[in-house]
Each structure stands twice: as structure tokens, then as C-alpha cells.
């Protein structure tokens, strides 16, 4: 389990970001901690893994206490954020959860997308958000700050935010249509992308094979450029725009695509992969 240093300093908060290590699943590798009810894994294994993870977070059950209720969503890459107040909330659909109710563990599942945790230290409220590129274009974390202000009276300048492990700019290649969507929505959109010219050792060694007769003369054929999105920076900028202070924002340096031995990555494993969880909750008393 991974912890965020800025969240670990809040005494009434429990939180954690799972890795893929230390579980019982074998669908994606040996002893994987898959926490999602995925089509490739046995549901009983995922349920056992959830018990292992809850115990690691400090919210598991034993003879003297029952485990904390784990509140999850059917995530749909939306900007839908739901407030939960009790265990009666079931079959939730959306990509964000907020609460000020102690004893509930809010969870977001990821395997490349970013898990983001927001905490109001003064009002004892928490939020968790799932931010892929679609949710980011829809400003889910920016709206998450607004949801906490609406429901709990939170002030953005007092919030603490952590962006958990996800795919980073080094590996997140996207198409022009994704860049166009960001450019249409954000004034700083161009700052979120970098281009890298494709290399072709055959072209470099035998350039004459790729000459063309197009006007204004003979020119080399041009390879398309690769486009990479900095999803972490995109969400950091949204937090700043919403009023969260830069000193209160922490981001994990771990890229899921770069570390498939530690983290599940949909892209690195070509779609057949497990799910990690980011969780946050409020201690009783």
C-alpha cells in the first residue's frame, strides 16, 4: 500500500493507494491484489483481496469489530459526483464520491486513470475522484472542489489534495482528437501536450527510398508526430484554478505504464489487467 505524505499528517483520516502486490489473484500474475470484480478474475479472489487491503488500511474486521463499509461506484468517465451518508447507498453510478460521515471508506478503482483524494481538514470531509482524460476534460476534480463547497462549506484554500499513481506524460500517447478537446476547453490546453517526432531507422539509413515528386520539388515523406498528454498536470491546473493552494497538492511520481510489476496498467497489459483502489475515510470519534 502507498500513502501520501500530506494526507498522513491528518490524524482523523484513513487513506491508501493499493498496488498489485500481496494478494491472492492469479488471473494477471502471481499473488496479485486485484480489487476489481473483473471478468478475468474470480469474484471470491477479489473479495478476499479487498479484505486484505481493508486490513492494511486499518479498516478491516476482526472478532471485536466489523469492517468499514466500502463505498464504490460503477465508473463511467463522467463528471458525476455523489454525496454518500450511509451504507444504504448501493448501485451508484458516477466518478466522484464525497462524505463527511465517519466510518465510511470511499473508493475509486483505477488501472491508468488518476485517483484523486481531496480532504477538508477543518470540516472533516473527504472526496475521491476518478480522472481519465474524459473526466478531466469534463473538469471532474475542479467540480469536486465545488461539490465539497456545496455540501460541507469547504474553502478551496483549506483543502489538501493528492493525485495518486496513474499514467504519466512519458507514456500517455493520445490522438489529435483528444488534444482538440482539451484545447477547446482550457486556455492553457497547449501546455498539457508535447509532440515527439517518430523515428524510423530504415528512413534514416535509406532516405532516397522515401523521396517524393510533390511540388515544390523532391521532399522527404514526413512521419506523423506522436502526441503525449500530461494528465497529472491537467488535474493539478484544475485544482489550482479552483483555489487549492499549490503547497497543498501532492502528486505521486509513479507511472503505471512504467511500473507494471508494481501497479496495474490497462495500457501496458493491453486491456487484460486488474484494478487498484484509492480509498479515504473519516475515523469515528
C-alpha positions in Angstrom: 0.0 0.0 0.0 1.1 3.5 -0.8 0.5 6.6 1.4 0.6 10.3 0.6 2.7 12.3 3.0 0.4 15.3 3.1 -2.6 13.1 3.9 -0.7 11.0 6.5 -0.4 14.1 8.7 -4.2 14.4 9.2 -4.9 12.3 12.4 -8.6 11.6 11.8 -8.1 10.5 8.2 -7.6 7.0 6.9 -6.4 6.6 3.3 -4.3 4.4 1.0 -3.4 3.6 -2.6 -3.2 -0.1 -3.4 -0.6 -1.7 -5.5 -0.9 -5.0 -7.3 1.3 -6.9 -4.8 0.3 -9.0 -1.8 -3.0 -10.6 -3.0 -4.4 -14.0 -3.9 -5.4 -13.4 -7.6 -3.7 -15.3 -10.4 -5.6 -14.1 -13.4 -3.0 -11.4 -14.3 0.1 -12.7 -12.5 1.1 -14.5 -9.3 -0.4 -13.3 -6.0 -1.9 -10.1 -7.4 -4.0 -7.8 -5.3 -6.8 -7.3 -7.8 -9.5 -5.2 -6.1 -11.9 -5.1 -9.0 -14.7 -7.5 -9.9 -13.3 -8.0 -13.4 -14.3 -10.6 -16.0 -11.0 -12.5 -15.9 -10.7 -12.9 -12.1 -12.7 -14.9 -9.7 -15.1 -12.8 -7.6 -14.1 -14.7 -4.5 -10.4 -13.8 -5.0 -11.2 -10.1 -5.5 -13.4 -10.2 -2.3 -10.5 -11.7 -0.4 -8.2 -9.1 -1.8 -10.5 -6.4 -0.6 -10.4 -7.8 2.9 -6.6 -7.8 2.8 -6.5 -4.2 1.6 -9.0 -3.0 4.2 -6.9 -4.6 6.9 -3.8 -2.9 5.6 -5.6 0.5 5.6 -6.8 -0.2 9.2 -10.5 -0.6 8.4 -10.7 -4.4 8.3 -12.8 -6.6 10.6 -11.9 -8.9 13.4 -13.7 -10.5 16.4 -14.2 -7.2 18.1 -15.3 -5.0 15.1 -16.9 -5.2 11.7 -15.0 -3.9 8.6 -15.8 -0.4 7.4 -18.4 -0.3 4.6 -16.6 0.1 1.3 -18.4 2.6 -1.0 -17.7 2.1 -4.7 -19.1 3.3 -8.0 -19.8 2.0 -11.4 -17.4 4.4 -13.1 -18.4 5.8 -16.5 -15.8 8.5 -17.2 -18.3 11.2 -16.2 -18.3 14.4 -14.1 -21.0 12.9 -11.8 -20.1 13.4 -8.1 -22.3 11.8 -5.4 -22.6 12.6 -1.7 -22.9 9.5 0.5 -24.1 9.5 4.1 -24.6 5.8 4.9 -24.3 2.2 3.9 -27.7 2.3 2.2 -26.2 3.8 -0.9 -25.9 1.0 -3.5 -25.6 0.7 -7.3 -24.0 4.1 -7.5 -23.0 5.4 -11.0 -20.5 8.2 -11.4 -16.9 9.1 -10.9 -16.7 11.0 -7.7 -17.8 10.5 -4.1 -17.8 12.9 -1.1 -18.8 12.5 2.5 -18.5 13.9 6.0 -19.8 10.8 7.6 -17.3 8.9 9.8 -16.9 5.2 9.3 -17.3 5.0 5.5 -14.5 4.2 3.2 -14.9 5.9 -0.2 -13.1 4.1 -3.1 -12.1 4.8 -6.7 -10.8 2.0 -8.9 -8.0 2.6 -11.5 -5.6 1.0 -13.8 -4.0 4.0 -15.6 -6.5 6.8 -14.9 -5.7 9.1 -11.9 -7.2 8.6 -8.5 -7.5 11.9 -6.7 -8.3 12.5 -3.0 -9.5 15.8 -1.5 -9.6 16.4 2.2 -11.1 19.3 4.2 -9.0 19.3 7.4 -11.2 21.8 9.3 -14.7 20.4 8.4 -13.6 16.7 8.4 -14.8 15.9 4.9 -13.3 13.8 2.1 -13.8 13.2 -1.6 -12.4 10.7 -4.0 -12.4 11.1 -7.8 -11.6 9.1 -10.9 -9.9 11.2 -13.6 -9.2 9.7 -17.0 -8.9 12.1 -20.0 -12.6 12.2 -20.5 -13.3 13.1 -16.8 -10.5 15.6 -16.9 -12.0 17.4 -19.9 -15.3 17.5 -18.0 -13.4 19.1 -15.1 -14.3 16.4 -12.5 -11.7 17.4 -9.9 -12.5 21.1 -10.4 -16.2 20.3 -9.9 -15.1 18.1 -6.9 -13.9 21.2 -5.1 -17.2 22.8 -5.9 -19.1 19.8 -4.6 -17.3 19.9 -1.3 -18.0 23.6 -1.0 -21.7 23.0 -1.7 -22.2 20.1 0.7 -19.8 20.9 3.5 -19.0 24.6 3.2 -15.4 23.8 2.3 -13.0 26.5 1.3 -10.7 25.7 -1.5 -7.7 27.3 0.1 -8.0 24.9 3.1 -8.3 21.7 1.1 -5.5 19.2 0.8 -5.2 17.2 -2.5 -3.3 14.1 -3.6 -3.1 12.7 -7.1 -2.3 9.0 -6.9 -0.4 6.7 -9.3 -1.5 6.8 -12.9 -0.2 7.0 -16.4 2.2 9.9 -16.9 3.2 12.1 -19.8 6.1 9.8 -20.6 3.7 7.1 -21.7 0.3 8.6 -22.3 0.1 8.9 -26.1 -3.2 10.2 -27.4 -4.7 11.2 -30.7 -5.3 14.7 -32.2 -9.0 14.4 -31.3 -8.1 14.3 -27.6 -5.8 17.3 -27.9 -8.6 19.2 -29.7 -11.0 18.6 -26.9 -8.6 20.0 -24.3 -7.7 23.0 -26.5 -11.4 23.8 -26.8 -11.9 23.7 -23.0 -8.8 25.1 -21.4 -6.9 28.3 -22.1 -3.7 26.5 -21.0 -4.6 23.4 -23.0 -1.5 23.6 -25.3 0.8 23.4 -22.2 -0.5 19.9 -21.4 0.8 18.3 -24.5 4.2 17.5 -26.1 5.0 16.2 -29.5 7.6 13.7 -30.4 8.7 13.0 -34.0 8.5 9.3 -34.8 11.8 7.7 -35.7 12.3 5.2 -38.5 15.8 3.6 -38.7 15.0 2.5 -42.3 14.2 6.0 -43.4 17.3 7.3 -41.7 19.6 4.8 -43.3 18.0 4.8 -46.8 16.4 8.3 -47.3 16.3 8.0 -51.1 13.7 5.3 -50.8 11.3 7.9 -49.4 11.7 10.8 -51.8 8.5 12.1 -53.4 7.9 14.2 -56.5 5.4 16.6 -54.9 5.8 20.4 -55.5 7.8 22.4 -54.9 10.3 19.6 -55.6 11.6 16.5 -54.2 10.9 16.3 -50.4 11.1 13.5 -47.9 7.9 11.9 -46.7 7.1 13.2 -43.2 6.2 10.8 -40.4 3.3 11.8 -38.1 4.3 13.1 -34.7 3.3 11.3 -31.5 1.2 13.4 -29.1 1.6 12.9 -25.3 -0.8 14.2 -22.6 0.3 15.2 -19.1 -2.8 14.1 -17.2 -1.2 14.9 -13.9 -0.6 18.5 -14.8 -4.0 18.8 -16.3 -5.6 17.9 -13.0 -3.1 20.0 -10.9 -4.0 23.0 -13.0 -7.7 22.4 -12.3 -7.1 22.2 -8.6 -5.2 25.5 -8.8 -7.9 27.1 -10.8 -10.5 26.0 -8.2 -8.5 27.7 -5.5 -6.5 24.9 -3.9 -3.0 26.1 -2.9 0.0 24.7 -4.7 1.7 23.8 -1.4 -1.3 21.6 -0.5 -1.2 19.5 -3.7 0.9 16.3 -3.9 1.3 14.0 -6.9 2.7 10.5 -7.0 5.8 10.2 -9.2 4.8 6.6 -10.1 3.7 6.0 -13.7 1.5 2.9 -14.0 2.7 2.1 -17.5 6.3 2.3 -16.4 5.9 0.0 -13.4 3.6 -3.0 -14.3 5.5 -5.1 -11.8 4.1 -2.8 -9.0 0.9 -1.3 -10.5 -1.9 -2.4 -12.8 -1.8 -0.7 -16.2 -4.5 -1.1 -18.8 -2.2 0.2 -21.5 0.9 -1.8 -20.5 -1.1 -5.0 -20.3 -3.2 -4.4 -23.4 -6.5 -4.4 -21.6 -6.2 -7.5 -19.6 -5.4 -6.2 -16.1 -6.7 -5.9 -12.6 -7.8 -2.8 -10.7 -6.2 -0.8 -7.9 -8.1 1.3 -5.3 -7.6 4.6 -3.8 -9.6 5.0 -0.5 -10.3 7.7 2.0 -12.4 7.8 5.1 -13.0 9.6 8.4 -12.3 7.9 11.7 -15.0 7.6 14.3 -14.9 9.9 17.4 
